[in-house]
Amino acid sequence: MSLVDRHVGFVHALREAGLPVSLAEGLDAARALRVIDLAERGSLRAAYAATLVKRPGHRAAFDVLFDLWFPPATTGLYGERPGEPRETAGRDELRAHLARLLMGGADADAELRGFARAMVERFGRQEAGPGRQNWFSYSVLRALSPETLMAGILREVLAGRERGGLAEKSARQWVNDGIRRFEEAVAADVRRRIAEDSGVERIARSAVRPPLDQLDFLRATRGDLARLRREVHPLARRLAARLTIRQRRGRRGRLDFRRTMRASLQTGGVPLTTHFRPPRPHRPELVILCDTSDSVSSFAHFTLLLTYALREQFAKVRAFGFVDTVDEISRFFQPGVDVVDAMTRLAEEADMVRFGRTDYGHALERFAERYGDAIGPKTSLLILGDARSNYRPPALDVLGSLAGRARHAYWLNPEPRRQWDTGDSVASAYATVVPMSECRNVAQLTAFIERLG
């Protein structure tokens, strides 16, 4: 593969992974290659990163793809180096060598990566048939068990010093960082070898998770949701600010008689221009109606995190969760309550389920009966759910009545628009009553908030 083909493939892989790389930026990267030493892999990585990566959150995906398209080594070119264990070395000797590398910290990083490549060659291969082989990180880590080296390393590092103090804490952090770098190096070399066998384009599509702002809510793991918490509070502040702007633009204050009469002196006492007092600033009120069924559990988890953050930005927030009936869940998100504890209590104590099958129509009817007074002329209504109601009546008239009483009403749907109205979805019917927006990730939620202005 020529350098031009490799460059074009790399840029295309970045776009497929969700990184916003324009044609002009791809050309900028190509021009940068003309002024660096292509044999210096570090300079090559830096040139591509400087021209193609815009956000810190995109760097991890960039590094994975760079290592696939511009690998540090190719199979068969890596041999022994001075100080590395022999190919015939036993596992105890290999583990002892790994321990020494872990104690070396970042200074031994290059040697650690070389050792990882050698260990993948030795332990990572499994035959899958005549002329075929698979590569696995798990077999390498199982053979060396780096996490079990901690006790021996601590004994050597502390050398008789008191355990449990700052020295031990620092040493543990040092070793854990080294173990993490070794595991990443093993995973990177496994990906490289699979790419050599199966093609880099194929492995590139499965090796990279989308950037955090483009991660699909419905496919988010518990770890992803923990990382998404950092994105919630800035979005809550922006949402509150946008709704406040819309409310201030939507009405004028009382007539400012004094300014109007003063301005009329310029036109012979004829009040051609009227002046109004600015509306009294206030924080808007918000009612959130959230589908908490299993089909949108990850999205519901994120929206509950958003609800928790919104309590600090609005004068009044009332949150309601539903499956086939509805319950107010505001009580679980009182100020000072840990968000994880709040969600645990919500799952155990909230009365949102009768028979366990989502029923939007019944939930809306029960909401109107029990909590209809929560919505008024100062309220913004935000509905969060996939609009899949198990073929039950949608209660469009009830939704229309609720939306009509609110100042603003919005619906965020975590499903792709192409799936609306398939199966038991009644998304378009609900969208005729309340404007519905696709909201599958943080980027789309941010775009929705920007459109409110």
PyMOL commands that set and color helices and strands:
alter all, ss='L'
color gray80, all
select helices_A, chain A and resi 3-16+23-35+41-52+56-69+91-123+137-144+146-158+166-198+200-207+212-214+217-219+222-250+257-267+294-310+330-333+339-349+360-374+396-405+417-419+427-431+442-451
alter helices_A, ss='H'
color red, helices_A
select strands_A, chain A and resi 125-129+132-135+285-291+316-322+326-328+379-384+408-413+436-438
alter strands_A, ss='S'
color yellow, strands_A
deselect
rebuild
show_as cartoon
